[in-house]
Amino acid sequence: MRRPSPVDGMLLGTVLLWALNVTVTKYMFLHGWQPLAYASIRYFAATALFWIFTYRRERSFRIERGDLPLVVLAGILIFLNQLCFVYGLKLGAATTMALLLGTTPVFVGLVTIVLRLEHLPRQFWLGAALTFSGVMLITLGSGGSFASNGPADLLCLATALSWGCYTIVIANLMQRYSPFRISALVLAIGWIPLVLVSIPQLSTQEFSFGPKVWLGFAYAVVGPLFLTNILWFTAIDRVGPARAALFGNAQPFFAVVFALILLSESLSAFEIAGGVLVAAGIALERMWRRQPATVPTGD
């Protein structure tokens, strides 16, 4: 039996940091942060950290002119992802967001079909059917009906979809540039429209928070946005994407556990059954995919 290695610890630590971010973000909104004010200030701080780290590491942010449209598109997708993420959590439960984020790999597959990048076998379609059957059950369990909780559930699904599109867009860029350079540029580009739409909330945001809220905010900047990228891509460089993906698949499970324990949320029988179907669908999706995505799955 293979002993756990330091790389395994890096991968597990990364997944736990991503998973806890869902609960921490929901906690921020329950204690006074407005969604867009929170997102724009958080991304500004993370962008500053990435620019300092990347410049000290690479001494350059240069990319080829022909790659600029892809970088801009990735930034726009990050912007849309953050809008959906913060409002999905503002309107809905952290457990629902955690469960529905598990659909990301299936969205990646569906987008590759639309763009004609891959031909997917029968196993994928079976996995997709199981996953979206699980989504229907989660929706029923989270609010009693789609009509009562539909906007929050749609935003959670849009979070997974936008992250899946982002994954595909930067896959080509990461063959030519380091993930740190791409992360620094994409965060900066995505922050520009984010801060523009956040101006009304920034102008009315109160900052008289207690120490727990500020500690949570610091964690949300340093942990899931900055530190995880360093750990994740360092580990992938050492052991490859396939082993890393095995850890990444556990993120929704840990995110649900954190929400249940720290926020005292609950899961209905429908949500549990839906989560099982989503997990089964992702397991089938991984069986046919030879090279799992290496992009972080956390927000």
Secondary structure as GFF3:
##gff-version 3
##sequence-region A 1 299
A	DSSP	alpha_helix	6	30	.	.	.	ID=ss1
A	DSSP	alpha_helix	35	58	.	.	.	ID=ss2
A	DSSP	three_ten_helix	65	67	.	.	.	ID=ss3
A	DSSP	alpha_helix	68	91	.	.	.	ID=ss4
A	DSSP	alpha_helix	94	101	.	.	.	ID=ss5
A	DSSP	alpha_helix	104	114	.	.	.	ID=ss6
A	DSSP	alpha_helix	122	143	.	.	.	ID=ss7
A	DSSP	alpha_helix	146	173	.	.	.	ID=ss8
A	DSSP	alpha_helix	179	204	.	.	.	ID=ss9
A	DSSP	alpha_helix	211	221	.	.	.	ID=ss10
A	DSSP	pi_helix	222	227	.	.	.	ID=ss11
A	DSSP	alpha_helix	228	239	.	.	.	ID=ss12
A	DSSP	alpha_helix	241	248	.	.	.	ID=ss13
A	DSSP	alpha_helix	251	262	.	.	.	ID=ss14
A	DSSP	alpha_helix	269	288	.	.	.	ID=ss15
###
